[in-house]
Amino acid sequence: MPASAAEGRSTFLKLGARRYLVISIAMVAARIAVESRRVAHAAIAVGACSEVAQRLTALEADLMGQEANASLAHVVQDRHVAGLTPIGDVRADASYRKQAAREIVARALARLAGGAKDIAA
């Protein structure tokens, strides 16, 4: 594990029918490192919306240099989650999973930037 992986703040959000012991509808792990009030490093991965968890590298690139405040949540666009290939099942259909992934990524970024209270997703 590179030392840079320990820099900054990180968070994990999960959307599911219950908090524990349930397969997720969507989940996100996110980490940002801030220098001079701007995003210097970002790592964002979405799980339960593809065969394996996927990094959102285009979003990570778009976050670089952005001011680290609540507006980070507005950087997230549909194109950032377009590569996700969620399944539809009894928990949620594929389009809902993709919308949910976008929303919880935005919430994670707002949380990391200190612009939102902890929201149970």
N, CA, C and O of each residue as an XYZ file, in Angstrom:
484
protein
N       0.856     -1.160      0.000
C       0.000      0.000      0.000
C       0.911      1.235      0.000
O       1.777      1.362      0.865
N       0.722      2.130     -0.951
C       1.539      3.336     -0.972
C       1.219      4.242      0.217
O       0.083      4.292      0.688
N       2.239      4.954      0.689
C       2.051      5.850      1.835
C       0.991      6.905      1.551
O       0.298      7.342      2.469
N       0.854      7.321      0.295
C      -0.133      8.352     -0.052
C      -1.564      7.894      0.217
O      -2.462      8.725      0.349
N      -1.787      6.581      0.300
C      -3.135      6.066      0.560
C      -3.606      6.392      1.970
O      -4.799      6.298      2.258
N      -2.698      6.771      2.843
C      -3.067      7.113      4.216
C      -3.258      8.617      4.408
O      -3.626      9.057      5.497
N      -3.012      9.405      3.368
C      -3.150     10.852      3.464
C      -4.616     11.264      3.384
O      -5.429     10.597      2.744
N      -4.938     12.366      4.040
C      -6.258     12.952      3.907
C      -7.307     12.310      4.793
O      -7.009     11.669      5.800
N      -8.549     12.509      4.376
C      -9.712     11.984      5.097
C     -10.405     10.972      4.207
O     -10.371     11.073      2.981
N     -11.033      9.997      4.843
C     -11.770      8.999      4.071
C     -13.116      8.731      4.721
O     -13.335      9.015      5.898
N     -14.009      8.176      3.916
C     -15.334      7.820      4.408
C     -15.862      6.650      3.588
O     -15.382      6.371      2.490
N     -16.854      5.978      4.144
C     -17.518      4.865      3.472
C     -19.011      5.025      3.696
O     -19.460      5.201      4.829
N     -19.777      4.965      2.620
C     -21.239      5.027      2.703
C     -21.827      3.815      1.997
O     -21.320      3.365      0.969
N     -22.888      3.307      2.561
C     -23.561      2.133      2.011
C     -25.056      2.391      1.973
O     -25.628      2.930      2.921
N     -25.677      2.010      0.887
C     -27.129      2.084      0.777
C     -27.644      0.657      0.696
O     -27.284     -0.094     -0.210
N     -28.484      0.292      1.646
C     -29.060     -1.042      1.677
C     -30.328     -1.016      2.501
O     -30.637     -0.020      3.155
N     -31.053     -2.102      2.466
C     -32.321     -2.173      3.195
C     -32.104     -2.152      4.706
O     -32.947     -1.665      5.459
N     -30.969     -2.684      5.134
C     -30.621     -2.676      6.559
C     -29.177     -2.221      6.683
O     -28.430     -2.236      5.705
N     -28.788     -1.822      7.871
C     -27.440     -1.330      8.102
C     -26.396     -2.447      8.033
O     -25.283     -2.218      7.560
N     -26.735     -3.644      8.496
C     -25.776     -4.734      8.570
C     -26.340     -5.989      7.916
O     -27.553     -6.145      7.775
N     -25.448     -6.866      7.525
C     -25.799     -8.198      7.040
C     -26.798     -8.190      5.889
O     -27.765     -8.952      5.887
N     -26.558     -7.337      4.929
C     -27.414     -7.301      3.754
C     -26.559     -6.905      2.548
O     -25.613     -6.127      2.670
N     -26.899     -7.436      1.421
C     -26.194     -7.055      0.203
C     -26.584     -5.617     -0.133
O     -27.763     -5.264     -0.105
N     -25.614     -4.812     -0.441
C     -25.846     -3.394     -0.693
C     -26.512     -3.144     -2.028
O     -26.363     -3.919     -2.973
N     -27.249     -2.049     -2.089
C     -27.756     -1.521     -3.356
C     -26.616     -0.773     -4.040
O     -26.416     -0.892     -5.249
N     -25.881     -0.008     -3.258
C     -24.693      0.706     -3.733
C     -23.852      1.069     -2.516
O     -24.368      1.217     -1.409
N     -22.548      1.209     -2.739
C     -21.656      1.652     -1.664
C     -20.503      2.425     -2.285
O     -20.152      2.225     -3.448
N     -19.924      3.309     -1.487
C     -18.803      4.104     -1.963
C     -17.760      4.241     -0.862
O     -18.083      4.428      0.311
N     -16.516      4.143     -1.270
C     -15.379      4.462     -0.409
C     -14.686      5.641     -1.077
O     -14.393      5.596     -2.271
N     -14.424      6.692     -0.314
C     -13.814      7.886     -0.884
C     -12.744      8.432      0.051
O     -12.854      8.348      1.274
N     -11.701      8.996     -0.563
C     -10.626      9.629      0.194
C     -10.174     10.855     -0.572
O      -9.980     10.797     -1.786
N     -10.005     11.964      0.130
C      -9.403     13.150     -0.473
C      -8.307     13.657      0.456
O      -8.404     13.551      1.678
N      -7.278     14.201     -0.146
C      -6.225     14.899      0.588
C      -6.269     16.344      0.110
O      -6.380     16.616     -1.085
N      -6.179     17.255      1.056
C      -6.320     18.681      0.761
C      -5.015     19.400      1.083
O      -4.405     19.179      2.130
N      -4.607     20.253      0.170
C      -3.460     21.128      0.383
C      -3.888     22.535     -0.003
O      -4.460     22.743     -1.073
N      -3.616     23.487      0.854
C      -3.985     24.886      0.612
C      -5.461     25.014      0.235
O      -5.813     25.765     -0.674
N      -6.311     24.281      0.933
C      -7.769     24.307      0.775
C      -8.258     23.802     -0.584
O      -9.397     24.064     -0.971
N      -7.410     23.087     -1.299
C      -7.794     22.506     -2.592
C      -7.494     21.014     -2.594
O      -6.591     20.552     -1.896
N      -8.255     20.268     -3.380
C      -8.064     18.823     -3.465
C      -6.736     18.543     -4.166
O      -6.522     18.937     -5.312
N      -5.855     17.854     -3.450
C      -4.549     17.485     -3.999
C      -4.535     16.040     -4.486
O      -3.822     15.715     -5.435
N      -5.318     15.167     -3.846
C      -5.420     13.749     -4.218
C      -6.850     13.297     -3.951
O      -7.491     13.744     -3.000
N      -7.333     12.413     -4.800
C      -8.673     11.853     -4.601
C      -8.683     10.397     -5.048
O      -8.052     10.032     -6.040
N      -9.400      9.585     -4.306
C      -9.608      8.181     -4.665
C     -11.051      7.844     -4.322
O     -11.474      7.984     -3.175
N     -11.800      7.401     -5.318
C     -13.222      7.105     -5.120
C     -13.540      5.784     -5.811
O     -13.238      5.600     -6.990
N     -14.155      4.865     -5.062
C     -14.547      3.575     -5.618
C     -16.004      3.304     -5.268
O     -16.461      3.612     -4.167
N     -16.723      2.725     -6.217
C     -18.127      2.369     -6.034
C     -18.254      0.858     -6.110
O     -17.731      0.225     -7.027
N     -18.952      0.288     -5.140
C     -19.186     -1.142     -5.123
C     -20.664     -1.458     -5.270
O     -21.513     -0.586     -5.082
N     -20.969     -2.694     -5.603
C     -22.330     -3.210     -5.776
C     -23.031     -2.643     -7.005
O     -24.244     -2.788     -7.153
N     -22.272     -2.001     -7.882
C     -22.858     -1.430     -9.097
C     -22.129     -1.901    -10.351
O     -22.313     -1.337    -11.430
N     -21.327     -2.903    -10.211
C     -20.596     -3.536    -11.309
C     -20.163     -4.904    -10.819
O     -20.340     -5.243     -9.649
N     -19.602     -5.675    -11.712
C     -19.153     -7.018    -11.333
C     -18.131     -6.953    -10.196
O     -18.149     -7.789     -9.292
N     -17.253     -5.973    -10.242
C     -16.296     -5.706     -9.158
C     -16.340     -4.208     -8.875
O     -16.799     -3.426     -9.708
N     -15.868     -3.819     -7.712
C     -15.833     -2.389     -7.374
C     -15.023     -1.641     -8.431
O     -14.033     -2.152     -8.953
N     -15.465     -0.420     -8.737
C     -14.804      0.369     -9.766
C     -14.376      1.718     -9.234
O     -15.126      2.382     -8.518
N     -13.162      2.122     -9.588
C     -12.695      3.470     -9.301
C     -13.331      4.417    -10.302
O     -13.518      4.070    -11.468
N     -13.663      5.609     -9.844
C     -14.215      6.652    -10.713
C     -13.077      7.611    -11.071
O     -13.001      8.727    -10.557
N     -12.199      7.152    -11.961
C     -10.979      7.902    -12.275
C     -11.258      9.249    -12.939
O     -10.524     10.209    -12.705
N     -12.292      9.339    -13.753
C     -12.614     10.635    -14.370
C     -13.042     11.637    -13.303
O     -12.666     12.807    -13.366
N     -13.817     11.191    -12.334
C     -14.215     12.072    -11.235
C     -13.003     12.461    -10.404
O     -12.855     13.624    -10.027
N     -12.137     11.497    -10.115
C     -10.926     11.800     -9.361
C     -10.129     12.903    -10.045
O      -9.651     13.827     -9.387
N      -9.985     12.809    -11.362
C      -9.251     13.825    -12.117
C      -9.960     15.174    -12.060
O      -9.313     16.212    -11.921
N     -11.291     15.161    -12.167
C     -12.060     16.413    -12.140
C     -12.020     17.091    -10.767
O     -12.212     18.303    -10.669
N     -11.777     16.329     -9.730
C     -11.712     16.898     -8.387
C     -10.390     17.605     -8.107
O     -10.327     18.486     -7.250
N      -9.349     17.228     -8.815
C      -8.029     17.798     -8.569
C      -8.064     19.323     -8.722
O      -8.515     19.848     -9.739
N      -7.580     20.016     -7.694
C      -7.517     21.471     -7.727
C      -8.795     22.174     -7.318
O      -8.799     23.394     -7.151
N      -9.885     21.428     -7.152
C     -11.147     22.038     -6.732
C     -11.040     22.501     -5.280
O     -10.352     21.879     -4.472
N     -11.718     23.582     -4.962
C     -11.755     24.035     -3.575
C     -12.477     22.986     -2.731
O     -13.544     22.501     -3.107
N     -11.889     22.645     -1.600
C     -12.429     21.581     -0.743
C     -13.496     22.143      0.174
O     -13.242     22.435      1.343
N     -14.695     22.289     -0.372
C     -15.844     22.739      0.414
C     -17.067     21.968     -0.069
O     -16.947     21.050     -0.881
N     -18.220     22.334      0.420
C     -19.445     21.595      0.091
C     -19.733     21.547     -1.408
O     -20.485     20.681     -1.856
N     -19.157     22.448     -2.185
C     -19.404     22.442     -3.631
C     -18.788     21.221     -4.317
O     -19.097     20.955     -5.478
N     -17.934     20.482     -3.631
C     -17.379     19.258     -4.224
C     -18.483     18.299     -4.646
O     -18.343     17.590     -5.643
N     -19.559     18.273     -3.907
C     -20.669     17.377     -4.242
C     -21.248     17.693     -5.614
O     -21.791     16.808     -6.277
N     -21.138     18.945     -6.045
C     -21.704     19.354     -7.337
C     -20.806     18.988     -8.517
O     -21.220     19.110     -9.670
N     -19.594     18.545     -8.241
C     -18.691     18.121     -9.313
C     -19.174     16.808     -9.926
O     -18.929     16.543    -11.103
N     -19.857     15.991     -9.134
C     -20.300     14.666     -9.585
C     -21.386     14.812    -10.656
O     -22.412     15.457    -10.441
N     -21.133     14.202    -11.799
C     -22.057     14.251    -12.937
C     -22.438     12.835    -13.364
O     -21.793     11.866    -12.964
N     -23.481     12.722    -14.171
C     -23.900     11.416    -14.685
C     -22.760     10.710    -15.411
O     -22.628      9.489    -15.317
N     -21.941     11.465    -16.129
C     -20.850     10.857    -16.895
C     -19.842     10.143    -15.996
O     -19.170      9.209    -16.436
N     -19.735     10.574    -14.750
C     -18.792      9.937    -13.831
C     -19.223      8.535    -13.444
O     -18.375      7.701    -13.124
N     -20.503      8.256    -13.465
C     -21.004      6.924    -13.105
C     -21.494      6.144    -14.320
O     -22.035      5.047    -14.180
N     -21.304      6.710    -15.513
C     -21.805      6.074    -16.736
C     -21.181      4.702    -16.971
O     -21.825      3.832    -17.558
N     -19.949      4.489    -16.530
C     -19.271      3.216    -16.745
C     -19.692      2.108    -15.802
O     -19.294      0.957    -15.979
N     -20.491      2.440    -14.805
C     -20.974      1.414    -13.887
C     -21.976      0.520    -14.607
O     -22.744      0.991    -15.447
N     -21.968     -0.758    -14.282
C     -22.873     -1.711    -14.933
C     -23.645     -2.506    -13.884
O     -23.450     -3.713    -13.738
N     -24.518     -1.820    -13.158
C     -25.255     -2.510    -12.098
C     -26.275     -3.495    -12.660
O     -26.742     -3.368    -13.791
N     -26.597     -4.466    -11.840
C     -27.655     -5.415    -12.187
C     -28.973     -4.893    -11.628
O     -28.987     -4.026    -10.755
N     -30.049     -5.415    -12.126
C     -31.361     -5.174    -11.538
C     -31.788     -6.444    -10.820
O     -31.669     -7.543    -11.362
N     -32.280     -6.290     -9.614
C     -32.761     -7.453     -8.876
C     -33.860     -6.998     -7.925
O     -34.390     -5.896     -8.070
N     -34.205     -7.834     -6.958
C     -35.315     -7.525     -6.056
C     -35.016     -6.319     -5.160
O     -35.943     -5.674     -4.669
N     -33.750     -6.011     -4.946
C     -33.387     -4.861     -4.106
C     -33.527     -3.538     -4.838
O     -33.959     -2.546     -4.250
N     -33.161     -3.512     -6.130
C     -33.227     -2.272     -6.911
C     -32.973     -2.580     -8.379
O     -32.247     -3.515     -8.714
N     -33.585     -1.776     -9.253
C     -33.282     -1.964    -10.671
C     -31.975     -1.244    -11.006
O     -31.475     -0.444    -10.215
N     -31.441     -1.535    -12.169
C     -30.121     -1.024    -12.556
C     -30.064      0.501    -12.594
O     -29.088      1.093    -12.134
N     -31.089      1.139    -13.133
C     -31.054      2.606    -13.225
C     -31.098      3.256    -11.840
O     -30.446      4.275    -11.609
N     -31.865      2.669    -10.923
C     -31.893      3.204     -9.563
C     -30.526      3.065     -8.899
O     -30.064      3.989     -8.229
N     -29.881      1.922     -9.081
C     -28.548      1.720     -8.494
C     -27.565      2.778     -8.993
O     -26.767      3.306     -8.219
N     -27.627      3.080    -10.279
C     -26.711      4.082    -10.844
C     -27.009      5.461    -10.258
O     -26.083      6.192     -9.906
N     -28.283      5.826    -10.149
C     -28.661      7.108     -9.532
C     -28.236      7.143     -8.071
O     -27.735      8.160     -7.590
N     -28.433      6.047     -7.373
C     -28.045      5.968     -5.961
C     -26.542      6.107     -5.806
O     -26.069      6.781     -4.891
N     -25.789      5.476     -6.693
C     -24.330      5.580     -6.636
C     -23.896      7.031     -6.788
O     -23.043      7.512     -6.042
N     -24.482      7.722     -7.750
C     -24.124      9.138     -7.945
C     -24.435      9.941     -6.681
O     -23.627     10.764     -6.253
N     -25.581      9.707     -6.098
C     -25.983     10.453     -4.897
C     -25.062     10.170     -3.714
O     -24.650     11.101     -3.022
N     -24.733      8.913     -3.472
C     -23.897      8.651     -2.303
C     -22.446      9.071     -2.535
O     -21.739      9.368     -1.572
N     -21.986      9.102     -3.782
C     -20.665      9.668     -4.063
C     -20.677     11.153     -3.714
O     -19.746     11.649     -3.078
N     -21.721     11.863     -4.124
C     -21.839     13.291     -3.799
C     -21.896     13.505     -2.289
O     -21.260     14.423     -1.772
N     -22.646     12.673     -1.581
C     -22.726     12.790     -0.121
C     -21.373     12.527      0.535
O     -20.995     13.201      1.493
N     -20.654     11.548      0.010
C     -19.333     11.240      0.562
C     -18.390     12.427      0.385
O     -17.642     12.769      1.302
N     -18.422     13.049     -0.780
C     -17.560     14.204     -1.018
C     -17.944     15.378     -0.131
O     -17.073     16.074      0.391
N     -19.236     15.600      0.041
C     -19.680     16.676      0.932
C     -19.218     16.408      2.353
O     -18.784     17.324      3.051
N     -19.308     15.169      2.782
C     -18.861     14.800      4.130
C     -17.362     15.038      4.278
O     -16.914     15.601      5.277
N     -16.595     14.612      3.294
C     -15.144     14.770      3.366
C     -14.715     16.232      3.357
O     -13.713     16.601      3.968
N     -15.484     17.054      2.658
C     -15.158     18.477      2.587
C     -15.685     19.234      3.793
O     -15.448     20.434      3.932
N     -16.400     18.533      4.668
C     -16.927     19.184      5.868
C     -18.181     19.987      5.611
O     -18.577     20.809      6.437
N     -18.815     19.754      4.457
C     -19.979     20.549      4.105
C     -21.305     19.902      4.413
O     -22.351     20.457      4.079
N     -21.290     18.746      5.039
C     -22.565     18.085      5.348
C     -22.416     17.296      6.631
O     -21.348     16.771      6.947
N     -23.499     17.228      7.350
C     -23.540     16.384      8.537
C     -23.563     14.945      8.061
O     -23.918     14.667      6.915
N     -23.186     14.036      8.937
C     -23.254     12.638      8.588
C     -24.688     12.278      8.236
O     -25.615     12.522      9.008
N     -24.850     11.702      7.075
C     -26.170     11.305      6.581
C     -26.173      9.792      6.479
O     -25.308      9.229      5.809
N     -27.085      9.137      7.097
C     -27.187      7.682      6.961
C     -27.758      7.387      5.595
O     -28.914      7.702      5.311
N     -26.954      6.786      4.757
C     -27.411      6.496      3.395
C     -28.059      5.134      3.356
O     -28.512      4.697      2.298
